Amino acid sequence: MRTRAAVLWAPGEPWSVESIELDEPRYGEVLVRLVATGLCHSDEHMRDGTNVMKYPFIGGHEGSGVVERVGPGVHDLEQGDHVVFSFIPACGRCRACSKGMSSVCDMGAHLGIGLQISDGTARHRARDKDAHLMCVTGTFAEHTVVHESSCIKITTDVPLDKAALVGCGVTTGWGSSVYVGEVTAGDSVVILGMGGVGCGAVQGAAQAGARHVVVVDPSEFKRSEAKRFGATHVAESAEEALDLLRELTWGAMADVVVVTVDKMTGQHVAPAMALLGKGGICVQVSVGDPTETSIDISLIDLTSMRKSIRGSWYGNANPRSDVPLLLRLYMEGKLRLDEMITKTYTLDEINDGFEDMRRAEIIRGVIVF
């Protein structure tokens, strides 16, 4: 079939919205009609060349839609089902999944290849060339074919344009506070960066009972939005937050710092660690240049203050249980998704959406098909 998608042809170029050819789903795969997809900084990293993929490349990984056709061997999904894409596939059977670590499911190894999990070939073709997919989903398209392990079935009462956000940003941020940071009642928490992931982290910390939730972001707009989601205080920089925390905590400093800046470098670590008190946890969420291998850190501070750094991938969540959980919280009025969507765009406006992101004018932009 013919459908439309946003395609990258080289790093640094804008997204090209064009007609592509899409094959029928094969064994273990489904054809999904997209309803909405979020604009995430991970897609921007692909566009600007921070992370390299093979081209042509169809972006998008934070999406939701309706199953239109199922391939042979698909047992848990049928035509008409509403689904959210998990940007990490979750097979439920590998060693990682069976140990409760679906965020690092073995099938995640396919993310760097961008071709179908089932057989390593392409279902999408742009200008007669095999197209590679962001997170083996390619949600910047009106239709896509994905493996069933990338789909989380949800109830039909959940608005699909809001549900898309839990496919990546919200779950990553929320889990980074609740699961990785282990925020508990009375904690003081700092969130560095107030994008879609940071907004999820703020809400997770607030729901876990944090006494102080301090958002640090250079954007005046994002700081002004932070308190809508549970922040108690804001600061423009880590240096400003340092003085603020000393006053708020009587010198005890933060129990947890969650790093969700737009582009991570090794130089972000030392300021984050300086905000922590004794036994504090620094949760590293942001994606950086894969070739960067060094960080700035005080080793004596790390050791003598018993601080720790923890990596967070998808918030260390288990998508098959946590995606439905977060959507229930939303439907019960306990998770703010509507308010996260600063602006919606058509597929043809995708480059405008990313420009708004680069200017820090949105919390989350969403393409609605």
Secondary structure as GFF3:
##gff-version 3
##sequence-region A 1 369
A	DSSP	beta_strand	2	8	.	.	.	ID=ss1
A	DSSP	beta_strand	16	22	.	.	.	ID=ss2
A	DSSP	beta_strand	29	39	.	.	.	ID=ss3
A	DSSP	alpha_helix	41	48	.	.	.	ID=ss4
A	DSSP	beta_strand	57	58	.	.	.	ID=ss5
A	DSSP	beta_strand	63	70	.	.	.	ID=ss6
A	DSSP	beta_strand	82	85	.	.	.	ID=ss7
A	DSSP	alpha_helix	95	98	.	.	.	ID=ss8
A	DSSP	three_ten_helix	102	104	.	.	.	ID=ss9
A	DSSP	three_ten_helix	106	112	.	.	.	ID=ss10
A	DSSP	beta_strand	124	126	.	.	.	ID=ss11
A	DSSP	beta_strand	129	130	.	.	.	ID=ss12
A	DSSP	beta_strand	132	133	.	.	.	ID=ss13
A	DSSP	three_ten_helix	134	136	.	.	.	ID=ss14
A	DSSP	beta_strand	143	147	.	.	.	ID=ss15
A	DSSP	three_ten_helix	148	150	.	.	.	ID=ss16
A	DSSP	beta_strand	151	154	.	.	.	ID=ss17
A	DSSP	alpha_helix	160	163	.	.	.	ID=ss18
A	DSSP	three_ten_helix	164	167	.	.	.	ID=ss19
A	DSSP	alpha_helix	169	175	.	.	.	ID=ss20
A	DSSP	pi_helix	176	180	.	.	.	ID=ss21
A	DSSP	beta_strand	188	192	.	.	.	ID=ss22
A	DSSP	alpha_helix	196	207	.	.	.	ID=ss23
A	DSSP	beta_strand	212	216	.	.	.	ID=ss24
A	DSSP	alpha_helix	220	226	.	.	.	ID=ss25
A	DSSP	three_ten_helix	227	229	.	.	.	ID=ss26
A	DSSP	beta_strand	233	235	.	.	.	ID=ss27
A	DSSP	alpha_helix	238	249	.	.	.	ID=ss28
A	DSSP	beta_strand	254	259	.	.	.	ID=ss29
A	DSSP	three_ten_helix	266	268	.	.	.	ID=ss30
A	DSSP	alpha_helix	269	274	.	.	.	ID=ss31
A	DSSP	beta_strand	276	284	.	.	.	ID=ss32
A	DSSP	alpha_helix	299	304	.	.	.	ID=ss33
A	DSSP	beta_strand	308	311	.	.	.	ID=ss34
A	DSSP	three_ten_helix	314	316	.	.	.	ID=ss35
A	DSSP	alpha_helix	319	331	.	.	.	ID=ss36
A	DSSP	three_ten_helix	338	340	.	.	.	ID=ss37
A	DSSP	beta_strand	341	345	.	.	.	ID=ss38
A	DSSP	three_ten_helix	347	349	.	.	.	ID=ss39
A	DSSP	alpha_helix	350	358	.	.	.	ID=ss40
A	DSSP	beta_strand	364	368	.	.	.	ID=ss41
###
